[in-house]
Amino acid sequence: MASPIMIDAAGNELLEFRTGAEGSLELLEADIPLTLALVVARYNGKTLLVLNRSRKEWELPGGMVEPGETPREAAVREFVEETGQTVPVISFVGAAKFRLMPDRRLEYSAVYVCGLVGRIPFVPNDEIADVRWWDGTEISALAALDAEICRLVQCGEHCQPPQSAPR
């Protein structure tokens, strides 16, 4: 078995990150659930992070895929709920496989990227205490696995804001 890409302080492991088309989600191991969708959103070279109230960590916006919902729908819904930003135009970039503690359960997360054309002031909510535009430098209480996903994604053209249609 290959070594994990990253292990956080709680022992959670990022086991692999598979890039590809969104249709590749159908090819993931059937016995490992795809439970999460995450969004790497960029604006002016910085990544949007949210401060999760319960975990007290800076992490990527995203969350659980609800029954009957696609990972894409979950990513957009969670992004808007957590950040208060407008509905993003997202692109699928890959799937992350995790081993989560304390029960060592395996889960997948669909990972999407987007470039934002502006920023809307944040209003705290029940789940998210604050947002931050992260430049990649070290910050305290940063979710290590999410930071590693940001590094692996390296956005590129996927994180450019959508161009307006020609007139």
N, C-alpha and C positions, 0 to 999 in steps of 0.2 A: 504494500500500500504506500502511495506517495505521501510525502510530508505535507502538512497543511501550509497554505500560502501565508497565513497569519493566525496567531492565537492571541486573544485579548486577555486582560487581567482576570476575568472570570472563568477563563478556560474555554470560552466559545471559540470555534475554529472556522475560518474560511478555508474550505477544502479545495475548491476549484472555481474558476470563472471561465465559462464557455461563451465565446462570442459567436455570432451568427444571426441568421434571419429569425424573425419572430416565430415562424413555423417550426423552428428547431425545438420550441418548447414541447411540442408533441413527442419528441424523441427522448425526453428525459426519462430517467429510471422511474417506472410506473409505481414502484413501492415507496418512493420518496415524494411527499406532497409538495406542490408549489403553493406556498401559503402567503408569500409576501410579494409586494411590488415596490420598488424604490425608484426615486427620480434624482438624477444628478443635473441640477439646474444651474446654468451659468449666466452671469451678467457682468460685463466689463472685466472679464478675466477672473472673476471670483465665483465660488460655489456657494449656493444657498444651503445653510444648515439650520436645523431647528433644535431648540433646547427642550427635550422631553421632560415634562414635570416629574413623572414617576421614576424614571431612570437617572435623572439629573445629568444627562449627557447630551452633548452636541452630536446630532446624527443627521443622516439624509432624510428628507421628507419621504413618507411612504407608510405602508402598513399592510394589514391583512386583506387578502382577497376574500370577499364575501361570497356566500353561495349564489350561484347563477351569474356571477360577475367575471369578466375576463381580467387577466392581469393588467392589460392596458387601461380598462375602465377603473380598476382599483387604483392604479398609479395616478391617474388624473384626479379622481375623487379625493384620495388622501392628500395629494399635493395641495389642492385648493382648500380643503378643510384645515390642514395644518399650517399653511403659510398665508392664506388670505390673498395670494396672488391670483391673477386671472388664469383661466384655463390655458395650459401650455400646449404647444404643438410638440409632442414627444416622439422620439425615435427609439426603437428597441435596439439595445447593444449586446445583451447577453443575459446569461443566467448564472447566479452565484449559488454554490452549494455550501451549506453550513452544517456543522455538528454543534448543537446547542446544549449547554449545561443547565441544570445538573443531571438531567436524564439521558444525555448524549443522543438526543433525537436528531435525525437528519431532516433537513428542509431545503427547498429551493426558493430563490427569490428572482423574479424577473427584474431586470435593470433597464431603465430608460434614461435618455438624456434629452435636454432641451436648452435652447438659448432664449433668454427672456429679452423682450424689447424695452422693458421698463420695470420699475419697482413700485409696488403699492405699499404704503405704510402698514406695518404689522399691528394687529390688535390681538393681545394675548387671549387664549381660550383655555378650556378645561384640560386639554392635553399638552399644549405647547406654551411655554412661558415666554419665549423670545425667539428671534431669528438672528442670524449673523451671516454676513457675506465674507466667506473664508478665502484667504489668499494662499492657502497651502502651508503656512507656517505653523509651528507647534502652538497649540492652545490647550489649556487644562480642560479636563472632562470631555475630551474628544473621543467618540466611539471609534476605536482602533480599526474594527472591521470595515466600517463605513469609509473611513479615511483611505484604507487600502483599496476599496472598490473605486473611489475617486481616482486614485493613482493608476489603477488598471484600465479604467475607461479612457483617461486622457483625452476626453471629449473630441478634439479635432473639429472637423467641419460639422459634426453632429450638434455641437453646442453653440453654433452661431444663430443669432435670432433670425426668424423667417424674414425673407425679403418681401417688401411690399410689391404688389403686382404692378407691372408697367402700365402707364396711362396712355 
